[in-house]
Amino acid sequence: MAQQALPEREARLGRPLGSGGTERAVTGVALLLPGGGPTGVRRPSPVTALAVRPLAARLARAGRAEGLATHVVHYRCRGWNGAAAHPARDAAWALEEVVRRYGDVPVCLVGTGMGARAALHAAGHPAVNSVLALAPWLPAPGVHDEHPDPVKQLIGRRVLLVHGTNDERHDPDLSYRYAERAKKVNRDTCRFEVHSDGHALHQHRAEVHALATDFILGSLFARDYARPVADALAAPPPLGLRMPLASGFGTSLRH
């Protein structure tokens, strides 16, 4: 697919939450990458950025004492657009901007839907130490792209994919296949399944946000992971790639 021309606009970082908005030193950053669609060069709807703000705010609160800053990335356009992969390029720009603002600090890329795909693509940047992909859009080769999405850029990163088993928008089986390929090159890859939940993961939002917080803070600040996360990372396929997210995670199942 030929690269689509973009209107003259730039990607930007949203207002920092957490230590980035205070005098406290920033020692880690979570970059949140919203969802989108397969195509489209118009400006994204504000709703997509608003959808990830609750998680961004929770992360900022949970990581404030350790110096975590969170930013929501605002894309130049609303679509992936084939080989142009505009959101992945915007994620790469955002990583450079984080380095410019905060220096040599570890970054976790946190994406939902199309943003999860962008996070996985941009993971090779030296600042990235971890990736969280929520309900990732990972189309089968030949649908929107000719080749399967790459996985070698994940080497040396902690990687967590989370998918609802009833997601009718982005096929959870495709994220499992991606996780299988990723696990072969990077043992620090795991995947959780949220049984009976759909694309937005609303039904078990509290557990999903607790899982995200545990993984991100554990990856950025060398905290101990909750036992299910540690077990998922250590388990061979398929166990570590089909780990069920238990009801009550974050309350009764901390460690």
C-alpha positions as CSV (number, residue, x, y, z in Angstrom):
1,M,0.0,0.0,0.0
2,A,1.4,3.4,-1.0
3,Q,2.2,5.7,1.9
4,Q,-0.6,8.2,2.4
5,A,0.2,11.9,2.6
6,L,-0.7,13.5,5.9
7,P,-2.1,17.0,6.5
8,E,0.5,19.3,8.1
9,R,0.2,18.4,11.8
10,E,2.3,16.8,14.4
11,A,1.9,14.1,17.0
12,R,2.0,15.4,20.6
13,L,2.2,14.2,24.1
14,G,-0.7,14.9,26.4
15,R,-0.2,16.7,29.7
16,P,1.9,14.6,32.0
17,L,0.2,12.9,34.9
18,G,2.1,11.8,38.0
19,S,5.7,13.0,38.7
20,G,5.9,14.6,35.3
21,G,3.5,17.3,36.6
22,T,5.4,18.0,39.8
23,E,8.8,18.8,41.0
24,R,9.5,15.2,41.8
25,A,12.1,13.6,39.6
26,V,10.8,11.3,36.8
27,T,12.4,7.9,36.9
28,G,10.1,6.0,34.6
29,V,7.4,6.8,31.9
30,A,4.3,5.0,30.7
31,L,3.3,6.1,27.2
32,L,-0.4,5.3,26.5
33,L,-1.3,4.7,22.8
34,P,-5.0,4.9,22.1
35,G,-6.9,2.8,19.5
36,G,-7.9,3.7,16.0
37,G,-8.8,2.1,12.7
38,P,-7.2,0.4,9.7
39,T,-7.3,3.5,7.5
40,G,-7.9,7.2,7.8
41,V,-5.7,10.4,7.7
42,R,-8.2,12.7,9.4
43,R,-7.4,13.9,12.9
44,P,-8.4,11.3,15.5
45,S,-11.5,11.7,17.6
46,P,-10.8,13.0,21.1
47,V,-12.8,10.0,22.4
48,T,-10.0,7.6,21.6
49,A,-7.6,9.5,23.9
50,L,-10.2,9.9,26.6
51,A,-10.8,6.2,26.6
52,V,-7.3,5.5,28.0
53,R,-7.2,8.4,30.5
54,P,-8.6,6.3,33.4
55,L,-5.8,3.8,33.1
56,A,-3.3,6.7,32.7
57,A,-4.6,8.3,35.9
58,R,-4.5,5.1,37.9
59,L,-0.9,4.4,36.8
60,A,0.1,8.0,37.8
61,R,-1.4,7.6,41.3
62,A,0.1,4.1,41.8
63,G,3.6,5.0,40.6
64,R,3.9,8.6,41.9
65,A,6.1,7.7,44.9
66,E,8.5,5.9,42.6
67,G,8.7,8.8,40.0
68,L,6.3,7.5,37.3
69,A,5.0,10.0,34.7
70,T,2.3,9.0,32.3
71,H,1.5,10.6,28.9
72,V,-1.3,9.9,26.4
73,V,0.1,10.1,22.8
74,H,-2.1,12.1,20.4
75,Y,-1.6,10.8,16.9
76,R,-1.4,12.8,13.7
77,C,-4.2,10.7,12.1
78,R,-6.8,8.1,13.1
79,G,-5.7,5.2,10.9
80,W,-2.8,2.7,10.6
81,N,-2.7,3.1,6.8
82,G,-0.9,0.0,5.7
83,A,2.8,0.1,5.3
84,A,2.8,3.8,6.4
85,A,2.0,2.5,10.0
86,H,1.4,6.1,11.1
87,P,0.7,5.3,14.8
88,A,3.9,3.3,15.1
89,R,5.8,6.2,13.7
90,D,4.1,8.6,16.1
91,A,5.0,6.2,19.0
92,A,8.6,6.4,17.9
93,W,8.5,10.2,17.9
94,A,6.9,10.1,21.4
95,L,9.8,8.0,22.6
96,E,12.3,10.5,21.3
97,E,10.4,13.3,23.0
98,V,10.4,11.4,26.3
99,V,14.2,11.0,26.1
100,R,14.5,14.7,25.3
101,R,12.3,15.7,28.3
102,Y,13.4,13.2,30.9
103,G,16.7,11.7,29.9
104,D,17.7,8.1,30.2
105,V,14.6,6.6,32.0
106,P,12.8,3.3,31.2
107,V,9.6,3.5,29.3
108,C,6.6,1.1,29.1
109,L,4.5,1.4,26.0
110,V,0.8,0.7,26.8
111,G,-1.5,0.3,23.8
112,T,-5.1,-0.6,23.2
113,G,-6.4,-2.0,19.9
114,M,-4.5,-0.3,17.1
115,G,-2.4,1.4,19.7
116,A,-1.3,-2.0,21.0
117,R,0.0,-2.8,17.6
118,A,1.8,0.5,17.5
119,A,3.4,-0.3,20.9
120,L,4.6,-3.7,19.7
121,H,6.1,-2.2,16.5
122,A,7.9,0.6,18.4
123,A,9.3,-1.7,21.1
124,G,12.8,-1.7,19.6
125,H,13.6,1.8,20.7
126,P,16.4,1.7,23.3
127,A,14.3,3.5,25.9
128,V,11.6,0.8,25.9
129,N,11.9,-1.8,28.7
130,S,8.4,-3.3,28.5
131,V,5.2,-3.4,26.4
132,L,1.6,-3.9,27.4
133,A,-0.8,-4.7,24.6
134,L,-4.5,-4.6,25.5
135,A,-7.0,-6.2,23.0
136,P,-4.4,-5.8,20.3
137,W,-5.3,-5.4,16.6
138,L,-3.0,-7.9,14.9
139,P,-4.5,-8.6,11.5
140,A,-3.7,-11.8,9.7
141,P,-1.2,-11.4,6.8
142,G,-2.9,-10.6,3.6
143,V,-5.8,-8.7,5.2
144,H,-4.2,-5.2,5.7
145,D,-0.5,-6.2,5.2
146,E,1.4,-8.8,3.2
147,H,3.7,-10.0,6.0
148,P,3.2,-11.0,9.6
149,D,4.0,-8.4,12.2
150,P,7.6,-8.5,13.4
151,V,8.6,-9.8,16.8
152,K,12.4,-9.5,16.9
153,Q,12.1,-5.9,18.2
154,L,10.7,-7.4,21.4
155,I,13.9,-9.1,22.4
156,G,15.1,-7.9,25.8
157,R,11.7,-6.4,26.7
158,R,9.0,-7.6,29.1
159,V,5.9,-8.2,27.1
160,L,2.3,-8.7,28.2
161,L,-0.7,-9.2,25.9
162,V,-4.3,-9.1,27.4
163,H,-7.3,-10.1,25.3
164,G,-11.0,-10.8,26.0
165,T,-12.1,-14.2,24.7
166,N,-15.3,-12.7,23.3
167,D,-13.7,-9.8,21.4
168,E,-15.6,-9.5,18.2
169,R,-13.6,-6.6,16.9
170,H,-10.0,-7.9,17.1
171,D,-9.6,-11.7,16.9
172,P,-8.1,-13.0,20.1
173,D,-6.7,-16.1,18.2
174,L,-4.5,-13.7,16.2
175,S,-3.0,-12.2,19.3
176,Y,-2.3,-15.7,20.6
177,R,-0.5,-16.6,17.4
178,Y,1.5,-13.4,17.6
179,A,2.4,-14.2,21.3
180,E,3.5,-17.7,20.2
181,R,5.9,-16.2,17.7
182,A,7.1,-13.6,20.2
183,K,7.7,-16.2,22.9
184,K,10.1,-18.1,20.6
185,V,12.5,-15.1,20.4
186,N,11.8,-13.5,23.8
187,R,11.0,-15.7,26.8
188,D,9.8,-12.7,28.8
189,T,6.5,-12.7,26.9
190,C,3.1,-13.7,28.4
191,R,-0.5,-13.4,27.6
192,F,-3.7,-13.3,29.7
193,E,-7.2,-14.2,28.6
194,V,-10.2,-12.4,30.1
195,H,-12.9,-14.9,29.8
196,S,-16.3,-13.8,28.5
197,D,-15.1,-10.2,28.1
198,G,-15.4,-8.2,24.9
199,H,-13.1,-5.8,23.1
200,A,-13.4,-2.9,25.6
201,L,-12.7,-5.2,28.6
202,H,-15.4,-3.4,30.5
203,Q,-16.8,-6.4,32.3
204,H,-13.5,-7.0,34.2
205,R,-12.0,-3.5,34.0
206,A,-10.9,-3.5,37.7
207,E,-8.9,-6.7,37.2
208,V,-7.5,-5.6,33.9
209,H,-6.3,-2.2,35.4
210,A,-4.9,-4.0,38.4
211,L,-3.0,-6.4,36.1
212,A,-1.7,-3.5,34.0
213,T,-0.5,-1.6,37.1
214,D,1.2,-4.6,38.5
215,F,3.0,-5.4,35.3
216,I,4.0,-1.8,34.5
217,L,5.3,-0.9,38.0
218,G,7.1,-4.3,38.2
219,S,8.8,-3.8,34.9
220,L,9.8,-0.2,35.3
221,F,10.8,-0.3,38.9
222,A,11.9,-3.9,39.5
223,R,9.0,-4.6,41.9
224,D,8.0,-8.2,42.4
225,Y,5.2,-9.2,40.1
226,A,2.0,-10.6,41.4
227,R,2.2,-14.4,41.5
228,P,0.0,-15.0,38.4
229,V,2.2,-12.6,36.3
230,A,5.4,-14.2,37.5
231,D,3.9,-17.6,36.7
232,A,2.8,-16.6,33.3
233,L,6.2,-15.2,32.3
234,A,7.9,-18.4,33.5
235,A,5.4,-20.9,32.0
236,P,6.1,-22.5,28.6
237,P,3.5,-22.2,25.8
238,P,0.6,-22.6,25.8
239,L,0.1,-22.2,29.5
240,G,1.9,-18.8,29.8
241,L,0.0,-17.5,26.7
242,R,-3.5,-18.5,27.8
243,M,-3.3,-17.5,31.5
244,P,-6.8,-16.8,32.8
245,L,-7.3,-13.4,34.5
246,A,-8.9,-14.4,37.8
247,S,-11.8,-12.5,39.2
248,G,-10.6,-10.3,42.0
249,F,-7.1,-9.9,40.7
250,G,-5.5,-7.0,42.5
251,T,-7.4,-7.7,45.8
252,S,-7.2,-11.3,46.8
253,L,-4.5,-12.4,44.4
254,R,-1.7,-9.9,45.0
255,H,1.2,-12.4,45.7
